[in-house]
């Protein structure tokens, strides 16, 4: 699909996490963007976080590599 991707991640002292992933294919001019935001839920359980994810573009999954789509996901994540 391309030659690589760019990932950025920022975590505050309070445990809030924001991250972005960007991909771009220079030959086909197709790309993919993923934005994540997580907030701590319960510190006694370790790194349990409420998690929101927004994706847009081509190649979100191998089955949809040639189909452009935008998705949003809401859930919990565990770990850093």
Beta strands, then each sheet from edge to edge (+ up, - down):
strand 1: 5-11
strand 2: 17-24
strand 3: 31-42
strand 4: 48-57
strand 5: 69-78
sheet 1: 1+ 2- 3+ 4- 5+
end
